[in-house]
Amino acid sequence: MTFIWPVMLYSLILIPALIALYLILQRRRKRIAANYQALSTASGISKREPGIRRHIPPILFLFSLAILGVALARPQTEVSLPHIEGTVILAFDVSGSMAADDFNPTRMEAAKAAAESFVDHQPSTVRIGVVAFSDNGLTVQTPTNDQNAILMAINRLAPERGTSLASGITAALKAIDVGAGQPSEIYTNLTPVPTLTPTPVPQGTHTSADIVLLTDGENNENPDPLVAAQTAANRGVRIYTVGIGSPQGTNLHINGFIVHTQLDEETLQQISQVTGGTYYNAQSEQDLIKIYNNLNPQLVVTPEMTEVTSIFAGASILLMLIGGMFSLLWFSRLP
């Protein structure tokens, strides 16, 4: 136990002084009682002494004052409290096929709208980051609980080139590492450079971190996404994969061109399975919203220093009331 105002503990010095004063008053009372007893005996009057009951109310009052002195120092102790917290990285596929209009108005805009709804419903204890990946992965927003910054980052996303799932996972892991002081690449309109392999960290480091990997195509870039998924699993990071479209493939009309895109469900399922996450398939923007609603942050128990002044103050008042009650019942007065 620690104290916010430890200097107030010096008030406990008054307790021994009050005890000494009480003993002095008791000796004085005994002298007066002895003289009164002599007079009563001479006149044939006898009076029964209250005995030990006389000391119980004052003892309770002294104990209550001692506890009150501790309360004045504002004691605090470590208490394990459950909190909904963690880090969620929203990793968006920004390949060219995300401009397809089979979702209203486009796949990208529908994905952004669903993500914004998810952000709006998160508590302030959940930190959210945004990653964009196509043929490489870059951080758009480092993990933060500033919802305005997160929503602005989501709005900056726009379709670009190919699809590299491994780059998206690696960039998301690097975004998680930012909280540990490691550098991160920020999303810009400049020519990107390939994402480097993240610096190794102890196994199970980020057990309260999740990645939501949203893509509408198949992996067509190196490195192997399953290797990146295993790296995430080793760190304790779960990956929830969200596939947009059909595994049978479909022809999409994008900017006057016909593009054939096919969802690689098998790879997405393997990624989620390796990391302990879940795979979802979204056929419409309503499906996307439902999927995000099912992504709940982890409930974790963390130790926190909690002030317990009210407990000590309440115990002090209770003892004082009990002492006063005994004094009124036995002697019809307060001590």
KOLLUM-89187 format. One record per residue: z, y, x of N, C-alpha, C, O in turn. Coordinates in steps of 0.2 Angstrom, whole numbers, plus 5000, padded with zeros to 4 digits. Atoms other than C-alpha are relative to their C-alpha. Layout:
KOLLUM-89187
ZYXZYXZYXZYX/...
***
This chain:
KOLLUM-89187
500049945004500050005000500050065004500450075009/500049944996499650175006500150064995500250054989/499849945004500050355000499550065001499350075007/500449945000498950504996500450065003500250105007/499549954997500450624999500649975003501149975000/499550044998501550525010500650055002501250035002/499449964999502650685014500550004995501150024996/499650005006503350674997500549945000501049944997/499550054999504250515003500750035002501249995002/499349974998505550625011500450024994501050034996/499649985005506150664994500549944999501149954995/499650065000506950484995500750025004501249985002/499449984996508250565007500550024995501150014997/499549985004509050634992500449954996501049964994/499650065003509550464985500649985003501149985000/499350014997510850424998500550064999501150054998/499549945001511550604996500349994993500950014992/499850005007511650574977500549944999501049944996/499550055000512550404980500650025003501250005000/499449984997513750484992500450054995501050044994/499649955004514150624979500349964994500849974992/499750045006514350484965500649975003501149974999/499450034998515650394976500550055001501150034999/499549955000516550554979500350024993500950024993/499749985007516650594961500449944997500849954993/499650065003517250414957500750005003501249985000/499450004997518650434970500450064996501050054995/499649945004519150604961500249974993500749994991/499850035007519050514944500649955000501049954996/499550055000520150374950500750045001501250024998/499449964999521450504956500350034994500950034992/499849975007521450594939500249954996500749954992/499850065005521450424930500749975002501149964997/499450024998522950374940500650044998501150024995/499549955002523950534936500049994992500649994989/500050005008523350514917500449934998500749934993/499750075001523950324918500750015000501149984996/499350004999525650374924500350044994500850024991/499849965006525850504909500049954994500449964990/500150045006525150374897500649955000500849934994/499450055000526450244903500650034998501049994995/499449975002527850364901500150014993500650014990/500049995007527350404884499949944995499949944989/500250065004526950224879499349994997499249954993/500750005002525050254877499649965005499749985011/500550044995523850124885499350014998499150014992/500749995002521950144886499649955005499849945011/500450054997520750014891499450035004499150075002/500549974996519650054906499349964999499349904997/500650035001517750024904499849955005499349915004/500250054995517649924920499350025003499150075004/500749994997515949894928499550034996499050064999/500549975005515049954913499950085002499350115001/500049934999515450134919499450015005499150075005/500549984995514250114934499349984999498950005002/500750025001512750034926499550064998499050065001/500549945001511950194919499950045006499350055007/500249964994512150294935499649965005499149995008/500450044995511450144945499350004998498850015002/500750005003509950144933499650065001499050075003/500349944999509650324935499850015007499350045009/500249994993509750324954499449965002499049985005/500650044999508450174954499450044997498950045000/500649965003507350284942499850065004499250075005/500249944995507450434954499749975006499250015009/500350034994507050324969499249984998498850005002/500750025002505450254960499650064999499050075000/500349935002505050434954499850035007499250065007/500249984994505050484972499449975004499050005007/500650034998503850354977499450024996498850034999/500649985004502750404963499750075002499150085001/500249934998502750584969499550005006499150045007/500450014994501950514985499349984998498949975003/500750025003500450454974499849945004499349945008/500150064997500450274980499349974998499149984992/500650045002498750174980500049945004500249935009/500150074997498349994983499349984999498950004995/500750025001496749894985500049954995500449904994/500150045006496149814969499349985000498950025001/500750035000494649704967499850014993500049994988/500249985007493649784952499349975000498949985005/500750025001492049714945499550064999499750104995/500449945001490549834946499349974999499149925002/500750015000488749824941499650045005499650105004/500349964995487849874957499549955004499449905002/500550044996486549824970499450045001499450105000/500649964998484849874976499449964997499449904998/500650035003483249844967499450045003499450105002/500649984998481549864975499549994996499349934994/500650015004480049894964499450005004499250055006/500650004996478549834973499449994996499349944993/500649995004476949884965499449985004499250005010/500750014997475249804969499650064998499550074992/500549945002474049954970499349995003499050035005/500750024998472449854974499650034994499850064989/500449965005470949924965500049974993499850004988/500050035006471049794951500550034995500550024989/499549975004472549884945499850064995500150094991/500349945004471450024938499649974994499350014990/500350035006470749894925500350034993500950044993/499849975006470849954907500249954995500249974989/499850055005471349794898500750014998500949984993/499449985003473049864897499950084998499550115001/500149935002473250034889500550055004501150045003/500749994999472750144897499749965006499149955005/500250054995472650044913500649965002501249975000/499450054998473649904921500550045004501150035003/499649964996474350034934500550044996501150044997/499649965004474950154921500549964995501049994994/499650045004475650014910500649985004501249985002/499550034995476649944925500550065001501150055002/499649944998477250124929500550024994501150034995/499649985006477850154911500649954999501149974997/499450055001478849994910500550015006501150005004/499549994995479650024927500450064999501050065000/499649945001480150204922500549984994501150014994/499550025005480950124906500649965003501249975001/499550044997481850004917500550055004501150045004/499649964996482450144929500550044995501150064997/499649965004483150254914500649964997501149994995/499550035003484250114908500549975005500949935004/499650034995485050074925500750055001500650115001/499449964998486850134929500050035007499550015011/500149964994487150254943500249965006500149985012/499750044994487950114954499449965003499549935008/500650044998486150034955499650045004499350095001/500549964996485050104969499449965000499349905001/500650025002483250084966499550035006499550095007/500549984995481850094979499349984997499249944993/500650015002479950094977499549995006499550025011/500450024995478650004987499349994997499249974992/500750015002476750004986499649965005499749975011/500450044996475649874993499349984998499249974992/500650025002473849834994499849955006500049895006/500150054994473149765011500550015005500549985010/499449994996474749835018500650024996500450044990/499549985004476449885012500450065003500550075009/499749944998477250055013500650024995500550014989/499449975004478950135006499850064997499650115000/500149945003478650264993500650044999500650104999/499449975001480450294989500649955003500649905001/499550044998481950234999500549994995500650034990/499550015005483350154989500550064998500850085003/499549945002484350294979500249994993499949954989/499850005007485250314963499850074997500050084991/500349945003484350484960499449984996498849974998/500550035004483350434945499450055000498850024999/500549955000482250594946499549985006498949985005/500450024994481650544964499749944999499149935001/500350075001481350364958499450014996498849984997/500649995005480250424943499450045003498850025002/500649974997479250544954499749965005499049965005/500350054995478950404967499549964996499049944998/500550045004478250294953499450034998498950004998/500649975003477150424946499550025006498950035004/500549984994476350454964499649945001499149945005/500450064998475650274964499350004997499250034991/500750005003473750254962499749945003499949925009/500450064997472550104965499750015006499450075007/500449994994471850074982499649945002499049944999/500550054997471149924991500249934998500449914992/499950075001471549734993500749984998501150034997/499450035002473049624990500349965005500149915007/499650044995474349565003500750004997501150044998/499350015002475949494995500550005005501050035004/499550004994476749475012500250075002500750085003/499949934998476549655016500450034995500950074997/499649975005477349704999500749975001501250015001/499350035000478849585002500350035007500950055007/499749974994479049645020500250075000500750105002/499949935001478949825015500650014996501050064997/499450005004480249795002500649985004501250025003/499450024995481449715015500250065004500750075005/499849944996481249865026500350054996500750094999/499749955004481649975012500849994999501250034999/499350025001483249875009500450025006501050045006/499749994994483649895027500250075002500650095006/499949934999483550085026500850025000501050065003/499349995001485350085020500449985006501050015007/499750024994485850005036499850045006500050035012/500149954995485150145046499349985004499250025009/500650024997483450065051499450044997499550064991/500549955002481850175050499649964995499549904995/500450025005480650155036499350045000499350105002/500749975001478750195033500050034993500250004988/500149965007478450325019499350004998498950015002/500650005003477050315007499650075001499950124998/500349935000475750455011499249984998499049934997/500750005001473850485008499649995007499049995007/500350014994473550455027499849935001500049894997/500250064999472750305034500649955002500949975007/499450044999474050165034500049965006499449945008/500050054994474550055049500349944997500749944993/499750065002474949875047500850005000501150025005/499350015000476749835042500349955005500049905006/499750044995477849765056500549954997500749964992/499550055003478949615054500750035001500950065006/499449975000480649675049500549975005500549915007/499550024995482149665062500449954997500749964991/499550055003483149505059500750034999500950075003/499349995002484849525051500349944999500049894997/499650065002486249405048499849974993499650004989/500250035006485849275035500550014994501150014995/499649995005486449315018500250085000500750094996/499749934999486649505022499950044993500450074992/500249965006485849575006500149964993499649954990/500050045006486549464992500050034994499950004988/500049965006486649604980499350044999499350084995/500749975000484749654983499549964996499549904997/500650045003483249604972499450045001499450105002/500649975000481449634973499649984994499649924992/500550015006480249654958499350015003499150065004/500750004997478549604965499550004994499449944991/500550005006477149654952499350005003499250055007/500750004998475349604955499649974995499849944990/500550035005473749564946499549965003499049944999/500550034996472749474959500349945004500949925004/499850054995472749334972500150035007499750085008/499949984994473349354989499349995004499149935005/500650004996471849395000500050035007499550045010/499949974993472649465016500549965003501049935000/499550034996473649395030500650055001500550115000/499850074998475049355034500249964994500149984988/499850055006475749205023500550034996501150044999/499449975005476749275008500649955000501249984999/499450055001477849115008500450015006501050005006/499649994994478449155026500450064999501050065000/499649945002478949325020500549994995501150024995/499550025005479749255005500649965003501249975001/499550044997480749135016500550055004501150045004/499649954997481349285026500550044996501050054997/499649975006481949365010500649964998501149984997/499550055002482849205005500550005005501149995004/499550004995483749205022500550055000501050055002/499549945000484449375019500350004993500850054992/499650005006485049325002499650054994499950064989/500349965005483749434993499549964995499249924997/500350035006483049374976499350044999499350104999/500749975002481149404972499849984993499749924992/500350025007480649414954499350025000499150085000/500749985000478749404953499850014993500049974988/500249995006477849474939499250005001498950045004/500850005000475949424936499750034994499950024989/500349965006474849534926499349965000498949965005/500750035001473249444919500049934999500549904997/500150085001472649264918499849965006499449995011/500150044994472649124931499349974999499049955005/500750035001470849074924499650055003499050045004/500449954997470249244930499650044994499550014989/500449965005469249384921499650055003499850075009/500449944997467949514924500250064997500350074991/499849945002468549684924499550065002499250055007/500449944999467649854922500450055003500850085000/499649954997468249974935499550055003499150035008/500449954997467350134939499349995000498950005004/500750015000465750074933499849935003499249915003/500150074997465849904942500349954997500849964994/499750065002466149734937500449965005500149945010/499550034995467649654947500349944997500649944992/499750065002468149474945500749995003500850005010/499350014997470049454947500349944997500249924991/499650065002471149294946500750005002500850025008/499350004998473049284946500249935003500049885000/499850064997473749164958500749984998501250005002/499350015003475249104948500349955004501049965005/499650054995475648954960500350045005500950025007/499749964995475949074974500650044998501150045001/499449955002477049194964500649954998501149974999/499450045002478049044957500349975006500949975006/499750034994478348974974500450065003501050045006/499649954997478949144980500650014997501250025000/499449995004480149164966500549945001501149955001/499650064999480748984968500450005007500949985007/499750004993481049004987500650045000501150035004/499549955000482149154984500550004995501050044995/499550005005483049104969499950054994500350064990/500249965005482149224958499649974994499749914993/500450025006481049204942499350035000499250085002/500649975001479249214939499850024992500049984988/500249985006478549304924499350024999499050045004/500749985001476849324916499950054995500250044989/500149955005476349484907499350004998498850015002/500750005003474849484896499950074996499350084994/500149945003475149654889500650055002501050035006/499549954997476149814892500749994996501250004999/499450025003477449754879500449945004501049945004/499750064996477749594889500350035007500850015009/499749974994478049704905500750034998501150035002/499349975002479449804895500549954999501149955002/499550055001480249644890500249975006500849955007/499950034993480149574908500550045003501050025006/499549964996481049724915500750004996501250015000/499450005004482349714901500449945002501049945001/499750064998482749544907500350005008500649955010/499849994993483049604925500750035000500750105000/499349975000484949634926500350005007500349955010/499650004993485849694942500649955000500849934995/499550054999487149584949500750034999500850095000/499349985001488949594944500449985006500549925006/499750014994489949604960500750024999500950074996/499349984999491849614964500150035006500050005011/499949964994492249744977500750035000500950054995/499349975000493949794983500050085001499650115005/500049925000494349984980500750025000501249994998/499349975000495850084984500150044993499750094991/499849975006496650134967500750034999501149995002/499349975001498050254963500449974995500149964989/499650035004499450174955500650044998501250024997/499549965002500550324952500349994993500950004992/499850005007500650304933500449944999500949944995/499550065000501450124936500750025002501250004998/499349984998502850194946500350054996500950054994/499749955004503050344935500349974993500849994991/499850035006503150234920500649965001501149964996/499450044998504450114928500650055000501150034998/499549965000505450264932500350034994500950034992/499849985006505450334915500449954996500949964992/499750055004505850164907500749995003501249984998/499450014997507350144919500550054997501150044996/499649945003507950314914500250004993500850014991/499950005007507850284896500549944999500949954994/499550065001508750114897500750025002501250014999/499449984998510150194907500350054995500950054994/499749965005510350334894500249974994500749994991/499850035006510350214880500749965001501149974997/499450034999511750114888500650055000501150044997/499549954999512750274892500250024993500850044991/499949975007512550334873500449944996500849964992/499750055004513050164866500749985002501249974998/499350024997514550134878500550065000501150054999/499649944998515150314881499950064995500250114996/500249945005514350424867499850065004499950115002/500249944996513650534881499549975005499449915007/500450014994512350544895500350005007500850045007/499750004993512850504913499950075004500250075009/
***
